[in-house]
Amino acid sequence: MPTHGSLTKAGKVKGQTPKVEGRVRIGTNAIIRNKENFRKRFTLKRYPGQNKPGRRRRPRRN
């Protein structure tokens, strides 16, 4: 079965690409994250999600 390119060139571009180190990602502490979520929901009375009461639209009537 014929190929669309020679197998000797396989991986050529990946080999030429310079290696870039990934940035170090620092996650948040679970206790701090839960405390902040508690404050948003119960202290500030905010609702999660996109269908917040202030942004909710009435459905159209046809």
N, C-alpha and C positions, 0 to 999 in steps of 0.2 A: 504494500500500500504506500503510495507516494506521500511525502510530507511537504509542508509549505515552506520549510526552511531546513537548513542542515542542522543536525543535532550537535555539531561541534560549536555552534554559536549559542547554544542554550544557556541562559543565565548571564549573558553578556552585560546587559544593562544593569542588573542587580549588582554584579561585581564591580561595575564602574561607579556606582552611586556612592558618595561619601557617607560614612556612618555618622548619624546624628544621635547624640545621647538624649534620652527622654528626660523630661523634667521630673523632679521629685515631687510627688503629690502627697500632701499632708491632709489626712482626713480629720474631721472634727471628732471630738470626744463625745461618746454616746450620752453621757450624763448631761453635758452642756447642751447638746442638741435636743434632748428630751425636755430639759428645763425651759428652753426657748420655745419649743412647740407648746408646752403647757401654758406659758405666759401668753402666747398669741391666741390660743383657743379659749381659755377660761378667763384670763385677766382682761384681755383686750376685746373679747367676744368676737373674734374673727372666725369666719367659716372657711374650711379647706375647700380647694377645688376651684374650678372656673365658674360654676353657677352660683356665685355669691348673690345674696338677696338684693344688693344695690345695683348689680349689673344684669339682673335677669330681665329678659324681654318677654312681653306677652306674645303668645303664638298668633299668627295671622289667621283671620277667618276668611274662608273662600265663599 
